[in-house]
């Protein structure tokens, strides 16, 4: 806890604020990319489960076809509607599309 207090008490403010707006925008972009990659993993898990890949984790496909609670958690930081994202994913899966291609 004391280490965290030392960081907060740094001269010049919090490291994220040192660059001002551009630093915060860069951090937000990086965070957005991380969450988009999490959505990509979710989609790939669904795709593999549909195709019967033995190593696939069926949790994402079960979520997509049921209450979409996991998808809602992934969409929340991106301020995305999980129903819209889920419907788009389901359409992509039905069409045989892979994430990003």
Backbone atoms as SQL, in Angstrom:
CREATE TABLE atoms (id INTEGER PRIMARY KEY, chain TEXT, resi INTEGER, resn TEXT, atom TEXT, x REAL, y REAL, z REAL);
INSERT INTO atoms VALUES
  (1, 'A', 1, 'UNK', 'N', 0.820, -1.190, 0.000),
  (2, 'A', 1, 'UNK', 'CA', 0.000, 0.000, 0.000),
  (3, 'A', 1, 'UNK', 'C', 0.864, 1.254, 0.000),
  (4, 'A', 2, 'UNK', 'N', 1.981, 1.229, 0.716),
  (5, 'A', 2, 'UNK', 'CA', 2.820, 2.422, 0.768),
  (6, 'A', 2, 'UNK', 'C', 3.442, 2.719, -0.591),
  (7, 'A', 3, 'UNK', 'N', 3.718, 1.668, -1.391),
  (8, 'A', 3, 'UNK', 'CA', 4.265, 1.909, -2.726),
  (9, 'A', 3, 'UNK', 'C', 3.259, 2.648, -3.587),
  (10, 'A', 4, 'UNK', 'N', 1.989, 2.283, -3.463),
  (11, 'A', 4, 'UNK', 'CA', 0.950, 2.964, -4.230),
  (12, 'A', 4, 'UNK', 'C', 0.852, 4.425, -3.814),
  (13, 'A', 5, 'UNK', 'N', 0.981, 4.691, -2.531),
  (14, 'A', 5, 'UNK', 'CA', 0.931, 6.066, -2.063),
  (15, 'A', 5, 'UNK', 'C', 2.111, 6.866, -2.582),
  (16, 'A', 6, 'UNK', 'N', 3.290, 6.241, -2.662),
  (17, 'A', 6, 'UNK', 'CA', 4.459, 6.920, -3.201),
  (18, 'A', 6, 'UNK', 'C', 4.243, 7.312, -4.659),
  (19, 'A', 7, 'UNK', 'N', 3.636, 6.421, -5.439),
  (20, 'A', 7, 'UNK', 'CA', 3.384, 6.728, -6.843),
  (21, 'A', 7, 'UNK', 'C', 2.412, 7.892, -6.961),
  (22, 'A', 8, 'UNK', 'N', 1.366, 7.880, -6.141),
  (23, 'A', 8, 'UNK', 'CA', 0.381, 8.950, -6.212),
  (24, 'A', 8, 'UNK', 'C', 0.942, 10.289, -5.759),
  (25, 'A', 9, 'UNK', 'N', 1.968, 10.239, -4.916),
  (26, 'A', 9, 'UNK', 'CA', 2.544, 11.470, -4.399),
  (27, 'A', 9, 'UNK', 'C', 3.700, 11.983, -5.262),
  (28, 'A', 10, 'UNK', 'N', 3.915, 11.373, -6.430),
  (29, 'A', 10, 'UNK', 'CA', 5.023, 11.778, -7.294),
  (30, 'A', 10, 'UNK', 'C', 4.911, 13.250, -7.675),
  (31, 'A', 11, 'UNK', 'N', 6.053, 13.878, -7.773),
  (32, 'A', 11, 'UNK', 'CA', 6.072, 15.263, -8.225),
  (33, 'A', 11, 'UNK', 'C', 5.634, 15.297, -9.683),
  (34, 'A', 12, 'UNK', 'N', 4.761, 16.179, -10.025),
  (35, 'A', 12, 'UNK', 'CA', 4.287, 16.285, -11.401),
  (36, 'A', 12, 'UNK', 'C', 3.007, 15.509, -11.644),
  (37, 'A', 13, 'UNK', 'N', 2.472, 14.865, -10.625),
  (38, 'A', 13, 'UNK', 'CA', 1.204, 14.167, -10.779),
  (39, 'A', 13, 'UNK', 'C', 1.374, 12.723, -11.201),
  (40, 'A', 14, 'UNK', 'N', 0.265, 12.114, -11.510),
  (41, 'A', 14, 'UNK', 'CA', 0.236, 10.706, -11.914),
  (42, 'A', 14, 'UNK', 'C', 0.915, 10.556, -13.272),
  (43, 'A', 15, 'UNK', 'N', 1.669, 9.460, -13.480),
  (44, 'A', 15, 'UNK', 'CA', 2.389, 9.282, -14.751),
  (45, 'A', 15, 'UNK', 'C', 1.504, 9.373, -15.986),
  (46, 'A', 16, 'UNK', 'N', 0.248, 8.946, -15.885),
  (47, 'A', 16, 'UNK', 'CA', -0.651, 9.023, -17.033),
  (48, 'A', 16, 'UNK', 'C', -0.923, 10.467, -17.404),
  (49, 'A', 17, 'UNK', 'N', -0.929, 11.366, -16.428),
  (50, 'A', 17, 'UNK', 'CA', -1.243, 12.763, -16.680),
  (51, 'A', 17, 'UNK', 'C', -0.052, 13.581, -17.178),
  (52, 'A', 18, 'UNK', 'N', 1.145, 13.010, -17.138),
  (53, 'A', 18, 'UNK', 'CA', 2.338, 13.754, -17.527),
  (54, 'A', 18, 'UNK', 'C', 2.242, 14.232, -18.972),
  (55, 'A', 19, 'UNK', 'N', 1.713, 13.371, -19.862),
  (56, 'A', 19, 'UNK', 'CA', 1.588, 13.740, -21.265),
  (57, 'A', 19, 'UNK', 'C', 0.295, 14.491, -21.569),
  (58, 'A', 20, 'UNK', 'N', -0.500, 14.726, -20.562),
  (59, 'A', 20, 'UNK', 'CA', -1.758, 15.431, -20.774),
  (60, 'A', 20, 'UNK', 'C', -2.738, 14.587, -21.543),
  (61, 'A', 21, 'UNK', 'N', -3.508, 15.240, -22.391),
  (62, 'A', 21, 'UNK', 'CA', -4.575, 14.575, -23.133),
  (63, 'A', 21, 'UNK', 'C', -4.023, 13.477, -24.029),
  (64, 'A', 22, 'UNK', 'N', -2.914, 13.700, -24.701),
  (65, 'A', 22, 'UNK', 'CA', -2.391, 12.693, -25.625),
  (66, 'A', 22, 'UNK', 'C', -2.016, 11.416, -24.887),
  (67, 'A', 23, 'UNK', 'N', -1.512, 11.525, -23.683),
  (68, 'A', 23, 'UNK', 'CA', -1.179, 10.334, -22.907),
  (69, 'A', 23, 'UNK', 'C', -2.415, 9.546, -22.523),
  (70, 'A', 24, 'UNK', 'N', -3.464, 10.240, -22.135),
  (71, 'A', 24, 'UNK', 'CA', -4.715, 9.566, -21.781),
  (72, 'A', 24, 'UNK', 'C', -5.358, 8.934, -23.007),
  (73, 'A', 25, 'UNK', 'N', -5.280, 9.609, -24.147),
  (74, 'A', 25, 'UNK', 'CA', -5.843, 9.042, -25.379),
  (75, 'A', 25, 'UNK', 'C', -5.097, 7.780, -25.787),
  (76, 'A', 26, 'UNK', 'N', -3.790, 7.795, -25.655),
  (77, 'A', 26, 'UNK', 'CA', -2.994, 6.615, -25.987),
  (78, 'A', 26, 'UNK', 'C', -3.334, 5.458, -25.060),
  (79, 'A', 27, 'UNK', 'N', -3.485, 5.743, -23.776),
  (80, 'A', 27, 'UNK', 'CA', -3.853, 4.712, -22.816),
  (81, 'A', 27, 'UNK', 'C', -5.238, 4.154, -23.144),
  (82, 'A', 28, 'UNK', 'N', -6.172, 5.014, -23.479),
  (83, 'A', 28, 'UNK', 'CA', -7.520, 4.571, -23.828),
  (84, 'A', 28, 'UNK', 'C', -7.501, 3.707, -25.079),
  (85, 'A', 29, 'UNK', 'N', -6.689, 4.080, -26.063),
  (86, 'A', 29, 'UNK', 'CA', -6.573, 3.287, -27.295),
  (87, 'A', 29, 'UNK', 'C', -6.039, 1.897, -26.986),
  (88, 'A', 30, 'UNK', 'N', -5.011, 1.834, -26.171),
  (89, 'A', 30, 'UNK', 'CA', -4.416, 0.540, -25.808),
  (90, 'A', 30, 'UNK', 'C', -5.415, -0.328, -25.045),
  (91, 'A', 31, 'UNK', 'N', -6.143, 0.271, -24.133),
  (92, 'A', 31, 'UNK', 'CA', -7.147, -0.482, -23.376),
  (93, 'A', 31, 'UNK', 'C', -8.244, -1.000, -24.304),
  (94, 'A', 32, 'UNK', 'N', -8.662, -0.169, -25.240),
  (95, 'A', 32, 'UNK', 'CA', -9.666, -0.591, -26.221),
  (96, 'A', 32, 'UNK', 'C', -9.192, -1.760, -27.049),
  (97, 'A', 33, 'UNK', 'N', -7.925, -1.727, -27.455),
  (98, 'A', 33, 'UNK', 'CA', -7.367, -2.835, -28.236),
  (99, 'A', 33, 'UNK', 'C', -7.340, -4.135, -27.429),
  (100, 'A', 34, 'UNK', 'N', -7.040, -4.034, -26.146),
  (101, 'A', 34, 'UNK', 'CA', -7.036, -5.226, -25.293),
  (102, 'A', 34, 'UNK', 'C', -8.437, -5.824, -25.232),
  (103, 'A', 35, 'UNK', 'N', -9.463, -4.988, -25.030),
  (104, 'A', 35, 'UNK', 'CA', -10.824, -5.496, -24.945),
  (105, 'A', 35, 'UNK', 'C', -11.299, -6.048, -26.272),
  (106, 'A', 36, 'UNK', 'N', -10.876, -5.454, -27.385),
  (107, 'A', 36, 'UNK', 'CA', -11.241, -6.007, -28.695),
  (108, 'A', 36, 'UNK', 'C', -10.609, -7.381, -28.896),
  (109, 'A', 37, 'UNK', 'N', -9.402, -7.567, -28.409),
  (110, 'A', 37, 'UNK', 'CA', -8.767, -8.885, -28.489),
  (111, 'A', 37, 'UNK', 'C', -9.510, -9.901, -27.631),
  (112, 'A', 38, 'UNK', 'N', -10.037, -9.462, -26.492),
  (113, 'A', 38, 'UNK', 'CA', -10.846, -10.362, -25.658),
  (114, 'A', 38, 'UNK', 'C', -12.106, -10.788, -26.413),
  (115, 'A', 39, 'UNK', 'N', -12.732, -9.859, -27.147),
  (116, 'A', 39, 'UNK', 'CA', -13.883, -10.211, -27.975),
  (117, 'A', 39, 'UNK', 'C', -13.494, -11.176, -29.082),
  (118, 'A', 40, 'UNK', 'N', -12.300, -10.997, -29.633),
  (119, 'A', 40, 'UNK', 'CA', -11.817, -11.905, -30.674),
  (120, 'A', 40, 'UNK', 'C', -11.655, -13.326, -30.125),
  (121, 'A', 41, 'UNK', 'N', -11.134, -13.455, -28.924),
  (122, 'A', 41, 'UNK', 'CA', -10.987, -14.775, -28.297),
  (123, 'A', 41, 'UNK', 'C', -12.362, -15.403, -28.085),
  (124, 'A', 42, 'UNK', 'N', -13.314, -14.624, -27.622),
  (125, 'A', 42, 'UNK', 'CA', -14.695, -15.097, -27.422),
  (126, 'A', 42, 'UNK', 'C', -15.256, -15.624, -28.744),
  (127, 'A', 43, 'UNK', 'N', -15.094, -14.845, -29.812),
  (128, 'A', 43, 'UNK', 'CA', -15.611, -15.243, -31.131),
  (129, 'A', 43, 'UNK', 'C', -14.925, -16.509, -31.621),
  (130, 'A', 44, 'UNK', 'N', -13.601, -16.571, -31.479),
  (131, 'A', 44, 'UNK', 'CA', -12.868, -17.771, -31.923),
  (132, 'A', 44, 'UNK', 'C', -13.302, -19.004, -31.138),
  (133, 'A', 45, 'UNK', 'N', -13.551, -18.831, -29.842),
  (134, 'A', 45, 'UNK', 'CA', -14.046, -19.958, -29.047),
  (135, 'A', 45, 'UNK', 'C', -15.399, -20.434, -29.580),
  (136, 'A', 46, 'UNK', 'N', -16.268, -19.505, -29.919),
  (137, 'A', 46, 'UNK', 'CA', -17.567, -19.869, -30.503),
  (138, 'A', 46, 'UNK', 'C', -17.373, -20.598, -31.826),
  (139, 'A', 47, 'UNK', 'N', -16.516, -20.056, -32.672),
  (140, 'A', 47, 'UNK', 'CA', -16.276, -20.619, -34.001),
  (141, 'A', 47, 'UNK', 'C', -15.743, -22.049, -33.893),
  (142, 'A', 48, 'UNK', 'N', -14.770, -22.249, -33.003),
  (143, 'A', 48, 'UNK', 'CA', -14.191, -23.581, -32.834),
  (144, 'A', 48, 'UNK', 'C', -15.202, -24.559, -32.247),
  (145, 'A', 49, 'UNK', 'N', -16.012, -24.113, -31.315),
  (146, 'A', 49, 'UNK', 'CA', -17.030, -24.986, -30.723),
  (147, 'A', 49, 'UNK', 'C', -18.049, -25.426, -31.765),
  (148, 'A', 50, 'UNK', 'N', -18.450, -24.504, -32.635),
  (149, 'A', 50, 'UNK', 'CA', -19.400, -24.848, -33.695),
  (150, 'A', 50, 'UNK', 'C', -18.838, -25.881, -34.656),
  (151, 'A', 51, 'UNK', 'N', -17.540, -25.851, -34.846),
  (152, 'A', 51, 'UNK', 'CA', -16.905, -26.756, -35.794),
  (153, 'A', 51, 'UNK', 'C', -16.376, -28.036, -35.146),
  (154, 'A', 52, 'UNK', 'N', -16.657, -28.185, -33.867),
  (155, 'A', 52, 'UNK', 'CA', -16.294, -29.423, -33.186),
  (156, 'A', 52, 'UNK', 'C', -14.817, -29.612, -32.915),
  (157, 'A', 53, 'UNK', 'N', -14.088, -28.528, -32.808),
  (158, 'A', 53, 'UNK', 'CA', -12.665, -28.621, -32.481),
  (159, 'A', 53, 'UNK', 'C', -12.549, -29.197, -31.072),
  (160, 'A', 54, 'UNK', 'N', -11.787, -30.278, -30.943),
  (161, 'A', 54, 'UNK', 'CA', -11.712, -31.007, -29.672),
  (162, 'A', 54, 'UNK', 'C', -11.213, -30.139, -28.519),
  (163, 'A', 55, 'UNK', 'N', -10.298, -29.227, -28.795),
  (164, 'A', 55, 'UNK', 'CA', -9.719, -28.394, -27.737),
  (165, 'A', 55, 'UNK', 'C', -10.530, -27.127, -27.459),
  (166, 'A', 56, 'UNK', 'N', -11.653, -26.960, -28.139),
  (167, 'A', 56, 'UNK', 'CA', -12.457, -25.744, -27.999),
  (168, 'A', 56, 'UNK', 'C', -13.115, -25.686, -26.620),
  (169, 'A', 57, 'UNK', 'N', -13.250, -24.472, -26.129),
  (170, 'A', 57, 'UNK', 'CA', -13.956, -24.232, -24.872),
  (171, 'A', 57, 'UNK', 'C', -15.381, -23.804, -25.224),
  (172, 'A', 58, 'UNK', 'N', -16.386, -24.616, -24.888),
  (173, 'A', 58, 'UNK', 'CA', -17.761, -24.315, -25.303),
  (174, 'A', 58, 'UNK', 'C', -18.448, -23.210, -24.502),
  (175, 'A', 59, 'UNK', 'N', -17.785, -22.658, -23.491),
  (176, 'A', 59, 'UNK', 'CA', -18.424, -21.664, -22.622),
  (177, 'A', 59, 'UNK', 'C', -18.904, -20.442, -23.405),
  (178, 'A', 60, 'UNK', 'N', -18.100, -19.953, -24.333),
  (179, 'A', 60, 'UNK', 'CA', -18.485, -18.763, -25.094),
  (180, 'A', 60, 'UNK', 'C', -19.703, -19.040, -25.970),
  (181, 'A', 61, 'UNK', 'N', -19.728, -20.171, -26.647),
  (182, 'A', 61, 'UNK', 'CA', -20.873, -20.496, -27.503),
  (183, 'A', 61, 'UNK', 'C', -22.140, -20.678, -26.665),
  (184, 'A', 62, 'UNK', 'N', -22.006, -21.322, -25.524),
  (185, 'A', 62, 'UNK', 'CA', -23.155, -21.449, -24.627),
  (186, 'A', 62, 'UNK', 'C', -23.670, -20.079, -24.208),
  (187, 'A', 63, 'UNK', 'N', -22.750, -19.172, -23.906),
  (188, 'A', 63, 'UNK', 'CA', -23.125, -17.818, -23.505),
  (189, 'A', 63, 'UNK', 'C', -23.809, -17.074, -24.653),
  (190, 'A', 64, 'UNK', 'N', -23.239, -17.178, -25.855),
  (191, 'A', 64, 'UNK', 'CA', -23.785, -16.471, -27.011),
  (192, 'A', 64, 'UNK', 'C', -25.195, -16.934, -27.331),
  (193, 'A', 65, 'UNK', 'N', -25.465, -18.211, -27.142),
  (194, 'A', 65, 'UNK', 'CA', -26.778, -18.750, -27.496),
  (195, 'A', 65, 'UNK', 'C', -27.764, -18.699, -26.336),
  (196, 'A', 66, 'UNK', 'N', -27.319, -18.208, -25.183),
  (197, 'A', 66, 'UNK', 'CA', -28.224, -18.134, -24.028),
  (198, 'A', 66, 'UNK', 'C', -28.375, -16.689, -23.560),
  (199, 'A', 67, 'UNK', 'N', -27.829, -16.361, -22.401),
  (200, 'A', 67, 'UNK', 'CA', -28.111, -15.047, -21.809),
  (201, 'A', 67, 'UNK', 'C', -27.083, -13.959, -22.121),
  (202, 'A', 68, 'UNK', 'N', -25.954, -14.314, -22.693),
  (203, 'A', 68, 'UNK', 'CA', -24.904, -13.365, -23.122),
  (204, 'A', 68, 'UNK', 'C', -24.329, -12.546, -21.966),
  (205, 'A', 69, 'UNK', 'N', -24.291, -13.109, -20.772),
  (206, 'A', 69, 'UNK', 'CA', -23.720, -12.382, -19.632),
  (207, 'A', 69, 'UNK', 'C', -22.220, -12.175, -19.792),
  (208, 'A', 70, 'UNK', 'N', -21.510, -13.195, -20.264),
  (209, 'A', 70, 'UNK', 'CA', -20.066, -13.023, -20.484),
  (210, 'A', 70, 'UNK', 'C', -19.812, -11.964, -21.550),
  (211, 'A', 71, 'UNK', 'N', -20.574, -12.031, -22.622),
  (212, 'A', 71, 'UNK', 'CA', -20.427, -11.044, -23.692),
  (213, 'A', 71, 'UNK', 'C', -20.733, -9.637, -23.183),
  (214, 'A', 72, 'UNK', 'N', -21.725, -9.500, -22.328),
  (215, 'A', 72, 'UNK', 'CA', -22.051, -8.187, -21.754),
  (216, 'A', 72, 'UNK', 'C', -20.872, -7.642, -20.956),
  (217, 'A', 73, 'UNK', 'N', -20.196, -8.516, -20.221),
  (218, 'A', 73, 'UNK', 'CA', -19.025, -8.084, -19.457),
  (219, 'A', 73, 'UNK', 'C', -17.894, -7.637, -20.377),
  (220, 'A', 74, 'UNK', 'N', -17.739, -8.297, -21.510),
  (221, 'A', 74, 'UNK', 'CA', -16.700, -7.901, -22.464),
  (222, 'A', 74, 'UNK', 'C', -17.064, -6.603, -23.186),
  (223, 'A', 75, 'UNK', 'N', -18.343, -6.376, -23.405),
  (224, 'A', 75, 'UNK', 'CA', -18.792, -5.184, -24.131),
  (225, 'A', 75, 'UNK', 'C', -18.834, -3.932, -23.259),
  (226, 'A', 76, 'UNK', 'N', -19.015, -4.101, -21.968),
  (227, 'A', 76, 'UNK', 'CA', -19.211, -2.955, -21.068),
  (228, 'A', 76, 'UNK', 'C', -18.086, -1.917, -21.162),
  (229, 'A', 77, 'UNK', 'N', -16.800, -2.301, -21.079),
  (230, 'A', 77, 'UNK', 'CA', -15.745, -1.279, -21.146),
  (231, 'A', 77, 'UNK', 'C', -15.683, -0.556, -22.500),
  (232, 'A', 78, 'UNK', 'N', -16.206, -1.192, -23.531),
  (233, 'A', 78, 'UNK', 'CA', -16.208, -0.583, -24.860),
  (234, 'A', 78, 'UNK', 'C', -17.478, 0.223, -25.112),
  (235, 'A', 79, 'UNK', 'N', -18.393, 0.215, -24.138),
  (236, 'A', 79, 'UNK', 'CA', -19.686, 0.879, -24.266),
  (237, 'A', 79, 'UNK', 'C', -20.435, 0.368, -25.496),
  (238, 'A', 80, 'UNK', 'N', -20.363, -0.954, -25.700),
  (239, 'A', 80, 'UNK', 'CA', -21.027, -1.589, -26.834),
  (240, 'A', 80, 'UNK', 'C', -22.242, -2.369, -26.328),
  (241, 'A', 81, 'UNK', 'N', -23.279, -2.431, -27.135),
  (242, 'A', 81, 'UNK', 'CA', -24.493, -3.159, -26.792),
  (243, 'A', 81, 'UNK', 'C', -24.261, -4.650, -27.028),
  (244, 'A', 82, 'UNK', 'N', -24.313, -5.481, -25.980),
  (245, 'A', 82, 'UNK', 'CA', -24.037, -6.903, -26.155),
  (246, 'A', 82, 'UNK', 'C', -25.040, -7.613, -27.060),
  (247, 'A', 83, 'UNK', 'N', -26.260, -7.118, -27.141),
  (248, 'A', 83, 'UNK', 'CA', -27.235, -7.744, -28.040),
  (249, 'A', 83, 'UNK', 'C', -26.876, -7.481, -29.503),
  (250, 'A', 84, 'UNK', 'N', -26.459, -6.254, -29.789),
  (251, 'A', 84, 'UNK', 'CA', -26.061, -5.914, -31.158),
  (252, 'A', 84, 'UNK', 'C', -24.789, -6.681, -31.535),
  (253, 'A', 85, 'UNK', 'N', -23.806, -6.686, -30.640),
  (254, 'A', 85, 'UNK', 'CA', -22.556, -7.406, -30.895),
  (255, 'A', 85, 'UNK', 'C', -22.826, -8.902, -31.021),
  (256, 'A', 86, 'UNK', 'N', -23.640, -9.440, -30.118),
  (257, 'A', 86, 'UNK', 'CA', -23.961, -10.859, -30.156),
  (258, 'A', 86, 'UNK', 'C', -24.692, -11.258, -31.423),
  (259, 'A', 87, 'UNK', 'N', -25.650, -10.437, -31.848),
  (260, 'A', 87, 'UNK', 'CA', -26.367, -10.728, -33.096),
  (261, 'A', 87, 'UNK', 'C', -25.421, -10.704, -34.291),
  (262, 'A', 88, 'UNK', 'N', -24.493, -9.749, -34.301),
  (263, 'A', 88, 'UNK', 'CA', -23.512, -9.668, -35.391),
  (264, 'A', 88, 'UNK', 'C', -22.588, -10.890, -35.367),
  (265, 'A', 89, 'UNK', 'N', -22.182, -11.304, -34.163),
  (266, 'A', 89, 'UNK', 'CA', -21.338, -12.492, -34.057),
  (267, 'A', 89, 'UNK', 'C', -22.088, -13.733, -34.538),
  (268, 'A', 90, 'UNK', 'N', -23.337, -13.870, -34.126),
  (269, 'A', 90, 'UNK', 'CA', -24.127, -15.028, -34.543),
  (270, 'A', 90, 'UNK', 'C', -24.283, -15.061, -36.063),
  (271, 'A', 91, 'UNK', 'N', -24.520, -13.912, -36.672),
  (272, 'A', 91, 'UNK', 'CA', -24.641, -13.843, -38.132),
  (273, 'A', 91, 'UNK', 'C', -23.321, -14.220, -38.801),
  (274, 'A', 92, 'UNK', 'N', -22.221, -13.736, -38.230),
  (275, 'A', 92, 'UNK', 'CA', -20.910, -14.081, -38.779),
  (276, 'A', 92, 'UNK', 'C', -20.608, -15.562, -38.659),
  (277, 'A', 93, 'UNK', 'N', -20.957, -16.132, -37.525),
  (278, 'A', 93, 'UNK', 'CA', -20.746, -17.571, -37.334),
  (279, 'A', 93, 'UNK', 'C', -21.604, -18.377, -38.296),
  (280, 'A', 94, 'UNK', 'N', -22.863, -17.965, -38.470),
  (281, 'A', 94, 'UNK', 'CA', -23.758, -18.654, -39.410),
  (282, 'A', 94, 'UNK', 'C', -23.225, -18.602, -40.835),
  (283, 'A', 95, 'UNK', 'N', -22.566, -17.494, -41.172),
  (284, 'A', 95, 'UNK', 'CA', -22.006, -17.330, -42.512),
  (285, 'A', 95, 'UNK', 'C', -20.637, -17.989, -42.661),
  (286, 'A', 96, 'UNK', 'N', -20.098, -18.523, -41.560),
  (287, 'A', 96, 'UNK', 'CA', -18.787, -19.182, -41.596),
  (288, 'A', 96, 'UNK', 'C', -17.612, -18.228, -41.574),
  (289, 'A', 97, 'UNK', 'N', -17.856, -16.985, -41.154),
  (290, 'A', 97, 'UNK', 'CA', -16.762, -16.002, -41.136),
  (291, 'A', 97, 'UNK', 'C', -15.874, -16.200, -39.921),
  (292, 'A', 98, 'UNK', 'N', -14.603, -15.948, -40.130),
  (293, 'A', 98, 'UNK', 'CA', -13.641, -15.948, -39.031),
  (294, 'A', 98, 'UNK', 'C', -13.396, -14.518, -38.602),
  (295, 'A', 99, 'UNK', 'N', -12.927, -14.337, -37.368),
  (296, 'A', 99, 'UNK', 'CA', -12.644, -12.992, -36.855),
  (297, 'A', 99, 'UNK', 'C', -11.522, -12.374, -37.677),
  (298, 'A', 100, 'UNK', 'N', -11.749, -11.192, -38.186),
  (299, 'A', 100, 'UNK', 'CA', -10.719, -10.449, -38.898),
  (300, 'A', 100, 'UNK', 'C', -10.468, -10.918, -40.320),
  (301, 'A', 101, 'UNK', 'N', -11.322, -11.759, -40.855),
  (302, 'A', 101, 'UNK', 'CA', -11.026, -12.179, -42.215),
  (303, 'A', 101, 'UNK', 'C', -12.085, -12.974, -42.879);
